[in-house]
């Protein structure tokens, strides 16, 4: 059986109030970056590029192959993320999600799009309208 491994970036471990205190302490002490930089779009271009290059290097070391695809933790993406990925020779991304506030860049809804030497496979989104007691409620998922 073969497994496809690609790059998924989280600049820091997010402290979660639902986790035990020891786990949150561990995350705080062992995280690459502080909590206020917990999403790619919160980082400068240089910080994003360094994180992507470090992730690529680790995957090459661990599995002997360079990843060609990426998805950002929390769907966090901005123009600097795209530039960091293309400069690192990542060819595929699926961080864009029109239904998520962390996606600062969205090229399409539900369609693969190539731009800036990057193929974007966006997260699938659907619109749903419910009718309840004579009222319509629109939901985007």
N, CA, C and O atoms as CSV, one atom per row, in Angstrom:
chain,resi,resn,atom,element,x,y,z
A,1,UNK,N,N,0.836,-1.169,0.000
A,1,UNK,CA,C,0.000,0.000,0.000
A,1,UNK,C,C,0.887,1.241,0.000
A,1,UNK,O,O,1.864,1.318,0.745
A,2,UNK,N,N,0.540,2.199,-0.835
A,2,UNK,CA,C,1.276,3.455,-0.890
A,2,UNK,C,C,0.473,4.546,-0.200
A,2,UNK,O,O,-0.758,4.541,-0.203
A,3,UNK,N,N,1.199,5.469,0.383
A,3,UNK,CA,C,0.568,6.597,1.072
A,3,UNK,C,C,1.121,7.882,0.490
A,3,UNK,O,O,2.332,8.017,0.314
A,4,UNK,N,N,0.254,8.816,0.193
A,4,UNK,CA,C,0.658,10.121,-0.302
A,4,UNK,C,C,0.739,11.071,0.882
A,4,UNK,O,O,-0.240,11.254,1.605
A,5,UNK,N,N,1.904,11.674,1.083
A,5,UNK,CA,C,2.105,12.593,2.193
A,5,UNK,C,C,2.387,13.974,1.621
A,5,UNK,O,O,3.242,14.127,0.748
A,6,UNK,N,N,1.680,14.963,2.106
A,6,UNK,CA,C,1.878,16.335,1.646
A,6,UNK,C,C,2.027,17.257,2.844
A,6,UNK,O,O,1.854,16.830,3.985
A,7,UNK,N,N,2.345,18.515,2.590
A,7,UNK,CA,C,2.663,19.481,3.636
A,7,UNK,C,C,1.406,20.162,4.171
A,7,UNK,O,O,0.598,20.688,3.406
A,8,UNK,N,N,1.251,20.145,5.492
A,8,UNK,CA,C,0.138,20.812,6.180
A,8,UNK,C,C,0.770,21.697,7.245
A,8,UNK,O,O,1.347,21.194,8.208
A,9,UNK,N,N,0.663,23.021,7.077
A,9,UNK,CA,C,1.389,23.934,7.949
A,9,UNK,C,C,0.537,24.485,9.078
A,9,UNK,O,O,-0.577,24.964,8.870
A,10,UNK,N,N,1.092,24.403,10.276
A,10,UNK,CA,C,0.573,25.044,11.484
A,10,UNK,C,C,1.757,25.759,12.131
A,10,UNK,O,O,2.633,25.103,12.694
A,11,UNK,N,N,1.802,27.102,12.061
A,11,UNK,CA,C,2.958,27.806,12.637
A,11,UNK,C,C,3.131,27.594,14.140
A,11,UNK,O,O,4.254,27.647,14.641
A,12,UNK,N,N,2.042,27.354,14.863
A,12,UNK,CA,C,2.159,27.063,16.290
A,12,UNK,C,C,1.066,26.085,16.682
A,12,UNK,O,O,0.044,25.950,16.008
A,13,UNK,N,N,1.316,25.402,17.801
A,13,UNK,CA,C,0.261,24.561,18.355
A,13,UNK,C,C,-0.724,25.467,19.059
A,13,UNK,O,O,-0.348,26.247,19.933
A,14,UNK,N,N,-1.947,25.367,18.688
A,14,UNK,CA,C,-2.961,26.226,19.273
A,14,UNK,C,C,-3.373,25.689,20.639
A,14,UNK,O,O,-3.751,24.527,20.781
A,15,UNK,N,N,-3.291,26.554,21.627
A,15,UNK,CA,C,-3.757,26.198,22.968
A,15,UNK,C,C,-5.273,26.145,22.922
A,15,UNK,O,O,-5.927,27.070,22.440
A,16,UNK,N,N,-5.817,25.061,23.424
A,16,UNK,CA,C,-7.261,24.834,23.379
A,16,UNK,C,C,-7.778,24.692,24.808
A,16,UNK,O,O,-7.310,23.832,25.554
A,17,UNK,N,N,-8.734,25.526,25.189
A,17,UNK,CA,C,-9.242,25.451,26.563
A,17,UNK,C,C,-9.881,24.101,26.903
A,17,UNK,O,O,-10.070,23.783,28.077
A,18,UNK,N,N,-10.209,23.316,25.890
A,18,UNK,CA,C,-10.795,21.985,26.144
A,18,UNK,C,C,-9.735,20.948,26.490
A,18,UNK,O,O,-10.053,19.872,26.997
A,19,UNK,N,N,-8.467,21.276,26.212
A,19,UNK,CA,C,-7.377,20.338,26.508
A,19,UNK,C,C,-6.972,20.420,27.976
A,19,UNK,O,O,-7.217,21.420,28.652
A,20,UNK,N,N,-6.351,19.350,28.449
A,20,UNK,CA,C,-5.816,19.347,29.811
A,20,UNK,C,C,-4.710,20.391,29.933
A,20,UNK,O,O,-4.056,20.739,28.951
A,21,UNK,N,N,-4.516,20.879,31.146
A,21,UNK,CA,C,-3.517,21.922,31.397
A,21,UNK,C,C,-2.114,21.469,30.990
A,21,UNK,O,O,-1.358,22.243,30.403
A,22,UNK,N,N,-1.762,20.204,31.301
A,22,UNK,CA,C,-0.425,19.711,30.966
A,22,UNK,C,C,-0.195,19.762,29.460
A,22,UNK,O,O,0.911,20.067,29.013
A,23,UNK,N,N,-1.242,19.461,28.662
A,23,UNK,CA,C,-1.098,19.472,27.212
A,23,UNK,C,C,-0.917,20.896,26.693
A,23,UNK,O,O,-0.078,21.142,25.826
A,24,UNK,N,N,-1.693,21.820,27.216
A,24,UNK,CA,C,-1.529,23.214,26.801
A,24,UNK,C,C,-0.164,23.762,27.212
A,24,UNK,O,O,0.432,24.542,26.469
A,25,UNK,N,N,0.339,23.366,28.383
A,25,UNK,CA,C,1.685,23.773,28.795
A,25,UNK,C,C,2.736,23.207,27.844
A,25,UNK,O,O,3.679,23.903,27.466
A,26,UNK,N,N,2.571,21.943,27.461
A,26,UNK,CA,C,3.482,21.302,26.513
A,26,UNK,C,C,3.471,22.043,25.181
A,26,UNK,O,O,4.524,22.323,24.608
A,27,UNK,N,N,2.272,22.359,24.693
A,27,UNK,CA,C,2.148,23.088,23.426
A,27,UNK,C,C,2.848,24.441,23.510
A,27,UNK,O,O,3.575,24.829,22.595
A,28,UNK,N,N,2.628,25.149,24.602
A,28,UNK,CA,C,3.234,26.465,24.768
A,28,UNK,C,C,4.751,26.421,24.785
A,28,UNK,O,O,5.407,27.307,24.237
A,29,UNK,N,N,5.312,25.391,25.413
A,29,UNK,CA,C,6.766,25.278,25.527
A,29,UNK,C,C,7.422,24.743,24.253
A,29,UNK,O,O,8.587,25.037,23.989
A,30,UNK,N,N,6.688,23.965,23.467
A,30,UNK,CA,C,7.287,23.277,22.320
A,30,UNK,C,C,6.827,23.797,20.965
A,30,UNK,O,O,7.197,23.237,19.934
A,31,UNK,N,N,6.050,24.827,20.950
A,31,UNK,CA,C,5.555,25.372,19.700
A,31,UNK,C,C,6.658,26.141,18.978
A,31,UNK,O,O,7.494,26.778,19.618
A,32,UNK,N,N,6.660,26.084,17.665
A,32,UNK,CA,C,7.668,26.784,16.858
A,32,UNK,C,C,7.541,28.291,17.015
A,32,UNK,O,O,8.550,28.989,17.124
A,33,UNK,N,N,6.313,28.801,17.028
A,33,UNK,CA,C,6.053,30.236,17.145
A,33,UNK,C,C,5.047,30.485,18.262
A,33,UNK,O,O,4.324,29.568,18.651
A,34,UNK,N,N,4.986,31.712,18.787
A,34,UNK,CA,C,4.021,32.014,19.849
A,34,UNK,C,C,2.579,31.985,19.340
A,34,UNK,O,O,2.338,32.052,18.135
A,35,UNK,N,N,1.636,31.886,20.257
A,35,UNK,CA,C,0.219,31.743,19.940
A,35,UNK,C,C,-0.331,32.852,19.040
A,35,UNK,O,O,-1.190,32.587,18.199
A,36,UNK,N,N,0.142,34.068,19.200
A,36,UNK,CA,C,-0.414,35.157,18.397
A,36,UNK,C,C,-0.019,35.048,16.915
A,36,UNK,O,O,-0.492,35.829,16.089
A,37,UNK,N,N,0.838,34.090,16.586
A,37,UNK,CA,C,1.210,33.836,15.198
A,37,UNK,C,C,0.757,32.429,14.790
A,37,UNK,O,O,1.494,31.687,14.141
A,38,UNK,N,N,-0.465,32.084,15.183
A,38,UNK,CA,C,-0.937,30.710,15.017
A,38,UNK,C,C,-1.473,30.389,13.623
A,38,UNK,O,O,-1.838,29.240,13.372
A,39,UNK,N,N,-1.536,31.359,12.706
A,39,UNK,CA,C,-2.041,31.102,11.361
A,39,UNK,C,C,-1.063,31.657,10.329
A,39,UNK,O,O,-0.399,32.663,10.576
A,40,UNK,N,N,-0.976,31.001,9.177
A,40,UNK,CA,C,-0.034,31.432,8.140
A,40,UNK,C,C,-0.218,32.898,7.780
A,40,UNK,O,O,0.767,33.625,7.648
A,41,UNK,N,N,-1.452,33.345,7.619
A,41,UNK,CA,C,-1.703,34.718,7.184
A,41,UNK,C,C,-1.292,35.757,8.232
A,41,UNK,O,O,-1.260,36.950,7.931
A,42,UNK,N,N,-0.982,35.328,9.438
A,42,UNK,CA,C,-0.494,36.245,10.467
A,42,UNK,C,C,1.016,36.452,10.377
A,42,UNK,O,O,1.578,37.290,11.082
A,43,UNK,N,N,1.666,35.682,9.505
A,43,UNK,CA,C,3.112,35.739,9.379
A,43,UNK,C,C,3.526,36.607,8.199
A,43,UNK,O,O,2.765,36.794,7.250
A,44,UNK,N,N,4.740,37.129,8.275
A,44,UNK,CA,C,5.305,37.848,7.139
A,44,UNK,C,C,5.616,36.847,6.026
A,44,UNK,O,O,5.592,35.636,6.245
A,45,UNK,N,N,5.905,37.357,4.847
A,45,UNK,CA,C,6.306,36.475,3.755
A,45,UNK,C,C,7.518,35.643,4.165
A,45,UNK,O,O,7.530,34.428,3.969
A,46,UNK,N,N,8.535,36.288,4.730
A,46,UNK,CA,C,9.754,35.562,5.112
A,46,UNK,C,C,9.466,34.457,6.122
A,46,UNK,O,O,10.015,33.360,6.014
A,47,UNK,N,N,8.611,34.737,7.101
A,47,UNK,CA,C,8.265,33.715,8.095
A,47,UNK,C,C,7.503,32.561,7.438
A,47,UNK,O,O,7.743,31.399,7.763
A,48,UNK,N,N,6.597,32.870,6.525
A,48,UNK,CA,C,5.851,31.818,5.833
A,48,UNK,C,C,6.791,30.975,4.969
A,48,UNK,O,O,6.723,29.746,4.980
A,49,UNK,N,N,7.659,31.644,4.230
A,49,UNK,CA,C,8.594,30.924,3.366
A,49,UNK,C,C,9.498,30.007,4.195
A,49,UNK,O,O,9.694,28.844,3.843
A,50,UNK,N,N,10.045,30.528,5.290
A,50,UNK,CA,C,10.904,29.711,6.157
A,50,UNK,C,C,10.161,28.494,6.698
A,50,UNK,O,O,10.723,27.400,6.753
A,51,UNK,N,N,8.904,28.676,7.097
A,51,UNK,CA,C,8.101,27.566,7.613
A,51,UNK,C,C,7.854,26.509,6.537
A,51,UNK,O,O,7.958,25.312,6.804
A,52,UNK,N,N,7.529,26.948,5.329
A,52,UNK,CA,C,7.301,26.019,4.215
A,52,UNK,C,C,8.585,25.257,3.889
A,52,UNK,O,O,8.557,24.038,3.720
A,53,UNK,N,N,9.700,25.964,3.802
A,53,UNK,CA,C,10.989,25.306,3.498
A,53,UNK,C,C,11.363,24.309,4.595
A,53,UNK,O,O,11.852,23.218,4.302
A,54,UNK,N,N,11.133,24.682,5.858
A,54,UNK,CA,C,11.427,23.752,6.962
A,54,UNK,C,C,10.546,22.507,6.868
A,54,UNK,O,O,11.026,21.391,7.067
A,55,UNK,N,N,9.271,22.693,6.568
A,55,UNK,CA,C,8.367,21.548,6.420
A,55,UNK,C,C,8.768,20.641,5.271
A,55,UNK,O,O,8.746,19.417,5.401
A,56,UNK,N,N,9.132,21.238,4.149
A,56,UNK,CA,C,9.599,20.452,2.999
A,56,UNK,C,C,10.841,19.654,3.376
A,56,UNK,O,O,10.940,18.468,3.061
A,57,UNK,N,N,11.779,20.295,4.041
A,57,UNK,CA,C,13.026,19.619,4.441
A,57,UNK,C,C,12.765,18.450,5.378
A,57,UNK,O,O,13.362,17.383,5.237
A,58,UNK,N,N,11.868,18.658,6.336
A,58,UNK,CA,C,11.548,17.571,7.265
A,58,UNK,C,C,10.892,16.397,6.539
A,58,UNK,O,O,11.244,15.244,6.790
A,59,UNK,N,N,9.954,16.675,5.653
A,59,UNK,CA,C,9.310,15.576,4.920
A,59,UNK,C,C,10.301,14.844,4.021
A,59,UNK,O,O,10.257,13.618,3.916
A,60,UNK,N,N,11.189,15.584,3.376
A,60,UNK,CA,C,12.222,14.938,2.552
A,60,UNK,C,C,13.106,14.029,3.412
A,60,UNK,O,O,13.460,12.926,2.998
A,61,UNK,N,N,13.457,14.503,4.611
A,61,UNK,CA,C,14.287,13.715,5.531
A,61,UNK,C,C,13.545,12.456,5.981
A,61,UNK,O,O,14.126,11.371,6.026
A,62,UNK,N,N,12.259,12.602,6.314
A,62,UNK,CA,C,11.496,11.488,6.876
A,62,UNK,C,C,11.047,10.471,5.837
A,62,UNK,O,O,11.067,9.269,6.104
A,63,UNK,N,N,10.641,10.929,4.657
A,63,UNK,CA,C,10.067,9.989,3.682
A,63,UNK,C,C,10.857,9.891,2.381
A,63,UNK,O,O,10.534,9.081,1.512
A,64,UNK,N,N,11.892,10.720,2.249
A,64,UNK,CA,C,12.734,10.638,1.065
A,64,UNK,C,C,12.159,11.286,-0.173
A,64,UNK,O,O,12.712,11.127,-1.261
A,65,UNK,N,N,11.067,12.011,-0.036
A,65,UNK,CA,C,10.455,12.678,-1.186
A,65,UNK,C,C,10.012,14.077,-0.787
A,65,UNK,O,O,9.647,14.344,0.358
A,66,UNK,N,N,10.061,14.955,-1.779
A,66,UNK,CA,C,9.620,16.328,-1.559
A,66,UNK,C,C,8.110,16.424,-1.803
A,66,UNK,O,O,7.614,15.916,-2.808
A,67,UNK,N,N,7.388,17.064,-0.899
A,67,UNK,CA,C,5.955,17.234,-1.141
A,67,UNK,C,C,5.710,18.207,-2.298
A,67,UNK,O,O,6.511,19.108,-2.547
A,68,UNK,N,N,4.600,18.011,-2.991
A,68,UNK,CA,C,4.236,18.923,-4.075
A,68,UNK,C,C,2.928,19.660,-3.776
A,68,UNK,O,O,2.515,20.541,-4.531
A,69,UNK,N,N,2.281,19.288,-2.666
A,69,UNK,CA,C,0.989,19.890,-2.327
A,69,UNK,C,C,0.998,20.384,-0.882
A,69,UNK,O,O,1.785,19.929,-0.051
A,70,UNK,N,N,0.107,21.320,-0.613
A,70,UNK,CA,C,0.055,21.992,0.686
A,70,UNK,C,C,-1.389,22.320,1.050
A,70,UNK,O,O,-2.215,22.593,0.179
A,71,UNK,N,N,-1.681,22.290,2.348
A,71,UNK,CA,C,-2.885,22.922,2.881
A,71,UNK,C,C,-2.515,23.569,4.195
A,71,UNK,O,O,-1.885,22.955,5.056
A,72,UNK,N,N,-2.909,24.799,4.333
A,72,UNK,CA,C,-2.607,25.560,5.525
A,72,UNK,C,C,-3.571,25.208,6.649
A,72,UNK,O,O,-4.763,25.009,6.416
A,73,UNK,N,N,-3.048,25.132,7.867
A,73,UNK,CA,C,-3.904,24.924,9.026
A,73,UNK,C,C,-4.893,26.065,9.179
A,73,UNK,O,O,-4.535,27.232,9.027
A,74,UNK,N,N,-6.130,25.726,9.478
A,74,UNK,CA,C,-7.171,26.735,9.667
A,74,UNK,C,C,-7.547,27.450,8.386
A,74,UNK,O,O,-8.140,28.528,8.438
A,75,UNK,N,N,-7.215,26.874,7.227
A,75,UNK,CA,C,-7.494,27.484,5.921
A,75,UNK,C,C,-6.941,28.901,5.835
A,75,UNK,O,O,-7.510,29.750,5.148
A,76,UNK,N,N,-5.851,29.158,6.521
A,76,UNK,CA,C,-5.261,30.494,6.564
A,76,UNK,C,C,-4.343,30.697,5.369
A,76,UNK,O,O,-3.310,30.040,5.241
A,77,UNK,N,N,-4.736,31.613,4.500
A,77,UNK,CA,C,-3.945,31.882,3.298
A,77,UNK,C,C,-4.103,33.343,2.912
A,77,UNK,O,O,-5.184,33.922,3.025
A,78,UNK,N,N,-2.995,33.928,2.449
A,78,UNK,CA,C,-3.023,35.270,1.885
A,78,UNK,C,C,-2.056,35.290,0.703
A,78,UNK,O,O,-1.496,34.255,0.340
A,79,UNK,N,N,-1.861,36.453,0.109
A,79,UNK,CA,C,-1.000,36.531,-1.067
A,79,UNK,C,C,0.435,36.133,-0.745
A,79,UNK,O,O,1.114,35.555,-1.594
A,80,UNK,N,N,0.910,36.428,0.456
A,80,UNK,CA,C,2.258,36.012,0.853
A,80,UNK,C,C,2.378,34.492,0.928
A,80,UNK,O,O,3.433,33.939,0.617
A,81,UNK,N,N,1.309,33.813,1.336
A,81,UNK,CA,C,1.329,32.349,1.370
A,81,UNK,C,C,1.519,31.798,-0.033
A,81,UNK,O,O,2.320,30.889,-0.249
A,82,UNK,N,N,0.781,32.352,-0.984
A,82,UNK,CA,C,0.890,31.908,-2.378
A,82,UNK,C,C,2.314,32.125,-2.883
A,82,UNK,O,O,2.888,31.243,-3.521
A,83,UNK,N,N,2.876,33.274,-2.605
A,83,UNK,CA,C,4.235,33.577,-3.023
A,83,UNK,C,C,5.250,32.649,-2.353
A,83,UNK,O,O,6.190,32.187,-3.000
A,84,UNK,N,N,5.063,32.380,-1.071
A,84,UNK,CA,C,5.962,31.455,-0.360
A,84,UNK,C,C,5.896,30.057,-0.970
A,84,UNK,O,O,6.928,29.414,-1.159
A,85,UNK,N,N,4.701,29.590,-1.275
A,85,UNK,CA,C,4.537,28.256,-1.865
A,85,UNK,C,C,5.184,28.174,-3.244
A,85,UNK,O,O,5.914,27.228,-3.538
A,86,UNK,N,N,4.914,29.165,-4.085
A,86,UNK,CA,C,5.480,29.117,-5.440
A,86,UNK,C,C,7.003,29.259,-5.403
A,86,UNK,O,O,7.698,28.617,-6.191
A,87,UNK,N,N,7.526,30.083,-4.507
A,87,UNK,CA,C,8.986,30.205,-4.389
A,87,UNK,C,C,9.624,28.920,-3.874
A,87,UNK,O,O,10.788,28.642,-4.163
A,88,UNK,N,N,8.873,28.145,-3.120
A,88,UNK,CA,C,9.366,26.859,-2.605
A,88,UNK,C,C,9.071,25.705,-3.565
A,88,UNK,O,O,9.331,24.544,-3.250
A,89,UNK,N,N,8.531,26.034,-4.729
A,89,UNK,CA,C,8.223,25.056,-5.776
A,89,UNK,C,C,7.114,24.069,-5.389
A,89,UNK,O,O,7.103,22.927,-5.849
A,90,UNK,N,N,6.197,24.512,-4.554
A,90,UNK,CA,C,4.987,23.733,-4.275
A,90,UNK,C,C,4.023,24.022,-5.412
A,90,UNK,O,O,3.795,25.184,-5.747
A,91,UNK,N,N,3.455,22.989,-6.007
A,91,UNK,CA,C,2.637,23.136,-7.212
A,91,UNK,C,C,1.133,23.127,-6.960
A,91,UNK,O,O,0.359,23.614,-7.784
A,92,UNK,N,N,0.714,22.568,-5.810
A,92,UNK,CA,C,-0.712,22.383,-5.535
A,92,UNK,C,C,-1.028,22.884,-4.135
A,92,UNK,O,O,-0.266,22.650,-3.196
A,93,UNK,N,N,-2.147,23.570,-4.000
A,93,UNK,CA,C,-2.603,24.026,-2.691
A,93,UNK,C,C,-4.095,23.771,-2.577
A,93,UNK,O,O,-4.808,23.764,-3.580
A,94,UNK,N,N,-4.566,23.562,-1.356
A,94,UNK,CA,C,-6.017,23.489,-1.119
A,94,UNK,C,C,-6.353,24.173,0.202
A,94,UNK,O,O,-7.060,23.622,1.046
A,95,UNK,N,N,-5.832,25.380,0.359
A,95,UNK,CA,C,-6.089,26.167,1.565
A,95,UNK,C,C,-7.266,27.113,1.413
A,95,UNK,O,O,-7.837,27.551,2.412
A,96,UNK,N,N,-7.638,27.437,0.181
A,96,UNK,CA,C,-8.696,28.419,-0.037
A,96,UNK,C,C,-10.054,27.822,0.277
A,96,UNK,O,O,-10.389,26.724,-0.166
A,97,UNK,N,N,-10.823,28.561,1.044
A,97,UNK,CA,C,-12.138,28.097,1.486
A,97,UNK,C,C,-13.023,29.335,1.640
A,97,UNK,O,O,-12.899,30.064,2.624
A,98,UNK,N,N,-13.906,29.573,0.683
A,98,UNK,CA,C,-14.723,30.790,0.706
A,98,UNK,C,C,-15.636,30.874,1.924
A,98,UNK,O,O,-16.132,31.951,2.254
A,99,UNK,N,N,-15.857,29.761,2.583
A,99,UNK,CA,C,-16.735,29.750,3.753
A,99,UNK,C,C,-15.972,29.961,5.060
A,99,UNK,O,O,-16.560,29.903,6.140
A,100,UNK,N,N,-14.659,30.208,4.962
A,100,UNK,CA,C,-13.858,30.335,6.180
A,100,UNK,C,C,-13.199,31.709,6.243
A,100,UNK,O,O,-12.622,32.173,5.259
A,101,UNK,N,N,-13.285,32.347,7.385
A,101,UNK,CA,C,-12.770,33.711,7.563
A,101,UNK,C,C,-11.252,33.808,7.436
A,101,UNK,O,O,-10.737,34.890,7.154
A,102,UNK,N,N,-10.523,32.714,7.635
A,102,UNK,CA,C,-9.061,32.768,7.551
A,102,UNK,C,C,-8.536,32.763,6.120
A,102,UNK,O,O,-7.361,33.047,5.888
A,103,UNK,N,N,-9.395,32.444,5.166
A,103,UNK,CA,C,-8.986,32.470,3.760
A,103,UNK,C,C,-9.115,33.888,3.235
A,103,UNK,O,O,-10.203,34.333,2.870
A,104,UNK,N,N,-7.992,34.590,3.202
A,104,UNK,CA,C,-7.997,35.976,2.734
A,104,UNK,C,C,-7.955,36.064,1.217
A,104,UNK,O,O,-8.195,37.127,0.644
A,105,UNK,N,N,-7.649,34.950,0.567
A,105,UNK,CA,C,-7.594,34.870,-0.885
A,105,UNK,C,C,-8.477,33.711,-1.320
A,105,UNK,O,O,-8.374,32.611,-0.778
A,106,UNK,N,N,-9.341,33.953,-2.291
A,106,UNK,CA,C,-10.171,32.895,-2.871
A,106,UNK,C,C,-10.284,33.153,-4.364
A,106,UNK,O,O,-10.747,34.210,-4.791
A,107,UNK,N,N,-9.855,32.177,-5.151
A,107,UNK,CA,C,-9.878,32.346,-6.599
A,107,UNK,C,C,-11.179,31.868,-7.219
A,107,UNK,O,O,-11.635,32.443,-8.207
A,108,UNK,N,N,-11.783,30.834,-6.665
A,108,UNK,CA,C,-13.003,30.260,-7.251
A,108,UNK,C,C,-13.835,29.611,-6.148
A,108,UNK,O,O,-13.413,29.504,-4.996
A,109,UNK,N,N,-15.008,29.193,-6.536
A,109,UNK,CA,C,-15.823,28.346,-5.663
A,109,UNK,C,C,-15.941,26.993,-6.365
A,109,UNK,O,O,-16.522,26.891,-7.445
A,110,UNK,N,N,-15.389,25.972,-5.746
A,110,UNK,CA,C,-15.525,24.587,-6.195
A,110,UNK,C,C,-14.927,24.283,-7.561
A,110,UNK,O,O,-15.329,23.308,-8.196
A,111,UNK,N,N,-13.991,25.075,-8.026
A,111,UNK,CA,C,-13.351,24.793,-9.310
A,111,UNK,C,C,-11.836,24.881,-9.147
A,111,UNK,O,O,-11.323,25.771,-8.470
A,112,UNK,N,N,-11.136,23.952,-9.772
A,112,UNK,CA,C,-9.683,23.997,-9.771
A,112,UNK,C,C,-9.252,25.173,-10.634
A,112,UNK,O,O,-9.777,25.382,-11.728
A,113,UNK,N,N,-8.295,25.935,-10.133
A,113,UNK,CA,C,-7.825,27.132,-10.843
A,113,UNK,C,C,-6.310,27.172,-10.766
A,113,UNK,O,O,-5.727,26.920,-9.711
A,114,UNK,N,N,-5.669,27.494,-11.898
A,114,UNK,CA,C,-4.219,27.663,-11.929
A,114,UNK,C,C,-3.917,29.147,-12.085
A,114,UNK,O,O,-4.457,29.822,-12.961
A,115,UNK,N,N,-3.044,29.633,-11.219
A,115,UNK,CA,C,-2.621,31.032,-11.267
A,115,UNK,C,C,-1.264,31.119,-10.574
A,115,UNK,O,O,-1.010,30.412,-9.599
A,116,UNK,N,N,-0.417,31.968,-11.073
A,116,UNK,CA,C,0.887,32.202,-10.434
A,116,UNK,C,C,1.677,30.910,-10.225
A,116,UNK,O,O,2.352,30.750,-9.209
A,117,UNK,N,N,1.592,29.986,-11.193
A,117,UNK,CA,C,2.296,28.694,-11.126
A,117,UNK,C,C,1.841,27.816,-9.966
A,117,UNK,O,O,2.605,26.993,-9.462
A,118,UNK,N,N,0.605,27.998,-9.551
A,118,UNK,CA,C,0.048,27.201,-8.453
A,118,UNK,C,C,-1.348,26.733,-8.851
A,118,UNK,O,O,-2.174,27.527,-9.301
A,119,UNK,N,N,-1.603,25.436,-8.682
A,119,UNK,CA,C,-2.948,24.911,-8.889
A,119,UNK,C,C,-3.670,24.932,-7.555
A,119,UNK,O,O,-3.193,24.367,-6.571
A,120,UNK,N,N,-4.809,25.579,-7.527
A,120,UNK,CA,C,-5.619,25.631,-6.315
A,120,UNK,C,C,-6.776,24.653,-6.446
A,120,UNK,O,O,-7.580,24.745,-7.373
A,121,UNK,N,N,-6.852,23.719,-5.510
A,121,UNK,CA,C,-7.968,22.794,-5.389
A,121,UNK,C,C,-8.747,23.252,-4.158
A,121,UNK,O,O,-8.478,22.783,-3.052
A,122,UNK,N,N,-9.711,24.161,-4.332
A,122,UNK,CA,C,-10.378,24.743,-3.159
A,122,UNK,C,C,-11.212,23.717,-2.414
A,122,UNK,O,O,-11.655,22.714,-2.975
A,123,UNK,N,N,-11.413,23.996,-1.142
A,123,UNK,CA,C,-12.273,23.150,-0.327
A,123,UNK,C,C,-13.692,23.277,-0.878
A,123,UNK,O,O,-14.143,24.380,-1.188
A,124,UNK,N,N,-14.380,22.173,-0.996
A,124,UNK,CA,C,-15.735,22.190,-1.545
A,124,UNK,C,C,-16.690,22.923,-0.621
A,124,UNK,O,O,-16.681,22.736,0.596
A,125,UNK,N,N,-17.507,23.756,-1.227
A,125,UNK,CA,C,-18.487,24.565,-0.504
A,125,UNK,C,C,-19.838,24.321,-1.150
A,125,UNK,O,O,-19.926,24.175,-2.369
A,126,UNK,N,N,-20.876,24.276,-0.355
A,126,UNK,CA,C,-22.211,24.155,-0.920
A,126,UNK,C,C,-23.135,25.137,-0.218
A,126,UNK,O,O,-22.946,25.475,0.950
A,127,UNK,N,N,-24.131,25.581,-0.957
A,127,UNK,CA,C,-25.153,26.453,-0.398
A,127,UNK,C,C,-26.374,25.620,-0.091
A,127,UNK,O,O,-26.742,24.740,-0.869
A,128,UNK,N,N,-26.996,25.887,1.023
A,128,UNK,CA,C,-28.167,25.147,1.445
A,128,UNK,C,C,-29.187,26.136,1.993
A,128,UNK,O,O,-28.871,26.969,2.843
A,129,UNK,N,N,-30.386,26.034,1.504
A,129,UNK,CA,C,-31.451,26.883,2.030
A,129,UNK,C,C,-32.484,25.982,2.693
A,129,UNK,O,O,-33.021,25.062,2.075
A,130,UNK,N,N,-32.747,26.264,3.947
A,130,UNK,CA,C,-33.751,25.517,4.699
A,130,UNK,C,C,-35.004,26.365,4.837
A,130,UNK,O,O,-34.939,27.583,4.999
A,131,UNK,N,N,-36.130,25.700,4.771
A,131,UNK,CA,C,-37.376,26.405,5.037
A,131,UNK,C,C,-37.968,25.809,6.305
A,131,UNK,O,O,-38.220,24.608,6.393
A,132,UNK,N,N,-38.181,26.681,7.282
A,132,UNK,CA,C,-38.671,26.250,8.574
A,132,UNK,C,C,-39.737,27.230,9.035
A,132,UNK,O,O,-39.485,28.428,9.165
A,133,UNK,N,N,-40.910,26.714,9.275
A,133,UNK,CA,C,-42.040,27.535,9.716
A,133,UNK,C,C,-42.264,28.740,8.801
A,133,UNK,O,O,-42.526,29.852,9.259
A,134,UNK,N,N,-42.152,28.484,7.489
A,134,UNK,CA,C,-42.422,29.527,6.503
A,134,UNK,C,C,-41.289,30.512,6.291
A,134,UNK,O,O,-41.429,31.421,5.472
A,135,UNK,N,N,-40.168,30.371,6.996
A,135,UNK,CA,C,-39.026,31.259,6.820
A,135,UNK,C,C,-37.877,30.509,6.159
A,135,UNK,O,O,-37.656,29.329,6.431
A,136,UNK,N,N,-37.151,31.199,5.294
A,136,UNK,CA,C,-35.996,30.588,4.627
A,136,UNK,C,C,-34.715,31.010,5.350
A,136,UNK,O,O,-34.534,32.172,5.712
A,137,UNK,N,N,-33.841,30.032,5.546
A,137,UNK,CA,C,-32.554,30.261,6.192
A,137,UNK,C,C,-31.465,29.762,5.245
A,137,UNK,O,O,-31.429,28.581,4.901
A,138,UNK,N,N,-30.588,30.656,4.831
A,138,UNK,CA,C,-29.482,30.266,3.947
A,138,UNK,C,C,-28.262,29.909,4.757
A,138,UNK,O,O,-27.893,30.627,5.687
A,139,UNK,N,N,-27.643,28.820,4.417
A,139,UNK,CA,C,-26.428,28.365,5.088
A,139,UNK,C,C,-25.351,28.141,4.040
A,139,UNK,O,O,-25.642,27.652,2.949
A,140,UNK,N,N,-24.151,28.480,4.348
A,140,UNK,CA,C,-23.010,28.176,3.482
A,140,UNK,C,C,-22.056,27.305,4.279
A,140,UNK,O,O,-21.600,27.692,5.354
A,141,UNK,N,N,-21.767,26.163,3.763
A,141,UNK,CA,C,-20.877,25.213,4.436
A,141,UNK,C,C,-19.656,24.974,3.582
A,141,UNK,O,O,-18.776,24.204,3.965
